[in-house]
Amino acid sequence: MTNHFQRAVSHAVPLEKRRAAIDALVANSRASDLAVLVRTRGLSGGLRREAIDGLATCNADEELAAVAADTSLPPEIRRTAEQK
């Protein structure tokens, strides 16, 4: 896990910095970290969707397919991943 990942999941970090951390993960093609963010309970739906968008940007088709098939995730998150 990277410092950017830790910043993205920390509730003590302002929302804009959390979003910037997700953008940094995307810029560094950290698909596995982004997939973990999508699965992180307690992370807002908006941040989870940003992580899904990041997976699509990274062309992480396997991770997107795994998220879409993960029945432990909320249906709306799975649908979003499936549509990417």
URZIGI-V82241 format. One record per run of one state. SS is the DSSP state (H for helix, E for strand, C for the rest). FROM is the first residue (numbers start at 1). LEN is the number of residues. Records with the same first field share a line. If there is no record, write none. Layout:
SS->FROM-LEN ; FROM-LEN
This chain:
C->1-2 ; 10-5 ; 28-3 ; 40-5 ; 58-3 ; 70-5 ; 84-1
H->3-7 ; 15-13 ; 31-9 ; 45-13 ; 61-9 ; 75-9
